[in-house]
Amino acid sequence: MPKRQASAPQSVEEIQAQLAQLEANENALREALRAQQAAELAAFIDELREQIQARGYSLDDVVAQLSRGRRGRSAKRASGDVTRYVDPENPAQSYSRGPLPTWLREKMEAAGYDPADKAQRDEFKATYLQLAA
């Protein structure tokens, strides 16, 4: 069996120089990766633009449709599409979301429910409150 030749011991300076070279190589590779990703993204966007035009759509319309999906959900919430509960004993008191009002917290505690427990809050709302029309 042939013997492996032991490599000559390296000095601290030689090892540090090799590490510096490796770091420089890594930085160059990372920069090349960033540049390649940017080029591929630009090519992809160009392809999308061509497809949009080829199908007879306007880029602005497509962007608006894509954006609407995100805003649509929050717009529904803002427009009042939220479940509201009303106290049947005092219809002036209602609750939809957010921190529990004092009246609701007191009613829950009086009925033996823990306002900090979500399951108990949900059960209380279903049992003791009415859905607002």
BELNOR-V240013 format. One record per residue. RES is the residue in three letters. PHI is phi in whole degrees, 0 to 359 (none if undefined). PSI is psi as a letter, one per 30 degrees, with the letter a starting at -180 (NA if undefined). BURIAL is + if it has 24 or more other ideal C-beta (glycine too) atoms within 12 Angstrom, else -. Layout:
res=RES phi=PHI psi=PSI burial=BURIAL
res=RES phi=PHI psi=PSI burial=BURIAL
//
This chain:
res=MET phi=none psi=k burial=-
res=PRO phi=287 psi=k burial=-
res=LYS phi=276 psi=k burial=-
res=ARG phi=278 psi=k burial=-
res=GLN phi=280 psi=k burial=-
res=ALA phi=286 psi=k burial=-
res=SER phi=287 psi=l burial=-
res=ALA phi=294 psi=k burial=-
res=PRO phi=300 psi=k burial=-
res=GLN phi=258 psi=l burial=-
res=SER phi=278 psi=l burial=-
res=VAL phi=301 psi=e burial=-
res=GLU phi=297 psi=e burial=-
res=GLU phi=294 psi=e burial=-
res=ILE phi=295 psi=e burial=-
res=GLN phi=298 psi=e burial=-
res=ALA phi=294 psi=e burial=-
res=GLN phi=296 psi=e burial=-
res=LEU phi=298 psi=e burial=-
res=ALA phi=297 psi=e burial=-
res=GLN phi=294 psi=e burial=-
res=LEU phi=298 psi=e burial=-
res=GLU phi=296 psi=e burial=-
res=ALA phi=296 psi=e burial=-
res=ASN phi=296 psi=e burial=-
res=GLU phi=297 psi=e burial=-
res=ASN phi=298 psi=e burial=-
res=ALA phi=295 psi=e burial=-
res=LEU phi=294 psi=e burial=-
res=ARG phi=297 psi=e burial=-
res=GLU phi=294 psi=e burial=-
res=ALA phi=296 psi=e burial=-
res=LEU phi=297 psi=e burial=-
res=ARG phi=301 psi=e burial=-
res=ALA phi=296 psi=e burial=-
res=GLN phi=294 psi=e burial=-
res=GLN phi=297 psi=e burial=-
res=ALA phi=295 psi=e burial=-
res=ALA phi=294 psi=e burial=-
res=GLU phi=293 psi=e burial=-
res=LEU phi=296 psi=e burial=-
res=ALA phi=298 psi=e burial=-
res=ALA phi=295 psi=e burial=-
res=PHE phi=297 psi=e burial=-
res=ILE phi=297 psi=e burial=-
res=ASP phi=299 psi=e burial=-
res=GLU phi=299 psi=e burial=-
res=LEU phi=299 psi=e burial=-
res=ARG phi=301 psi=e burial=-
res=GLU phi=297 psi=e burial=-
res=GLN phi=295 psi=e burial=-
res=ILE phi=298 psi=e burial=-
res=GLN phi=294 psi=e burial=-
res=ALA phi=297 psi=f burial=-
res=ARG phi=270 psi=f burial=-
res=GLY phi=85 psi=g burial=-
res=TYR phi=261 psi=l burial=-
res=SER phi=265 psi=k burial=-
res=LEU phi=301 psi=e burial=-
res=ASP phi=298 psi=e burial=-
res=ASP phi=295 psi=e burial=-
res=VAL phi=294 psi=e burial=-
res=VAL phi=297 psi=e burial=-
res=ALA phi=297 psi=e burial=-
res=GLN phi=295 psi=e burial=-
res=LEU phi=294 psi=e burial=-
res=SER phi=287 psi=e burial=-
res=ARG phi=298 psi=e burial=-
res=GLY phi=302 psi=e burial=-
res=ARG phi=283 psi=e burial=-
res=ARG phi=285 psi=f burial=-
res=GLY phi=301 psi=e burial=-
res=ARG phi=293 psi=e burial=-
res=SER phi=288 psi=e burial=-
res=ALA phi=294 psi=e burial=-
res=LYS phi=298 psi=e burial=-
res=ARG phi=296 psi=e burial=-
res=ALA phi=290 psi=f burial=-
res=SER phi=277 psi=g burial=-
res=GLY phi=99 psi=g burial=-
res=ASP phi=278 psi=h burial=-
res=VAL phi=232 psi=k burial=-
res=THR phi=292 psi=k burial=-
res=ARG phi=244 psi=k burial=-
res=TYR phi=247 psi=k burial=+
res=VAL phi=237 psi=k burial=-
res=ASP phi=285 psi=j burial=-
res=PRO phi=295 psi=f burial=-
res=GLU phi=279 psi=f burial=-
res=ASN phi=212 psi=i burial=-
res=PRO phi=301 psi=f burial=-
res=ALA phi=287 psi=f burial=-
res=GLN phi=263 psi=k burial=+
res=SER phi=221 psi=l burial=+
res=TYR phi=213 psi=k burial=+
res=SER phi=240 psi=e burial=-
res=ARG phi=197 psi=l burial=-
res=GLY phi=97 psi=a burial=-
res=PRO phi=300 psi=k burial=-
res=LEU phi=291 psi=k burial=+
res=PRO phi=291 psi=l burial=-
res=THR phi=303 psi=e burial=-
res=TRP phi=300 psi=e burial=-
res=LEU phi=288 psi=e burial=+
res=ARG phi=299 psi=e burial=-
res=GLU phi=295 psi=e burial=-
res=LYS phi=297 psi=e burial=+
res=MET phi=297 psi=e burial=+
res=GLU phi=297 psi=e burial=-
res=ALA phi=295 psi=e burial=-
res=ALA phi=270 psi=g burial=-
res=GLY phi=87 psi=g burial=-
res=TYR phi=260 psi=l burial=+
res=ASP phi=263 psi=j burial=-
res=PRO phi=297 psi=f burial=+
res=ALA phi=279 psi=f burial=-
res=ASP phi=264 psi=j burial=-
res=LYS phi=300 psi=e burial=-
res=ALA phi=299 psi=e burial=-
res=GLN phi=290 psi=e burial=-
res=ARG phi=297 psi=e burial=+
res=ASP phi=298 psi=e burial=-
res=GLU phi=297 psi=e burial=-
res=PHE phi=298 psi=e burial=+
res=LYS phi=299 psi=e burial=+
res=ALA phi=291 psi=e burial=-
res=THR phi=272 psi=e burial=-
res=TYR phi=252 psi=f burial=+
res=LEU phi=248 psi=l burial=+
res=GLN phi=251 psi=k burial=-
res=LEU phi=287 psi=k burial=-
res=ALA phi=284 psi=k burial=-
res=ALA phi=282 psi=NA burial=-
//
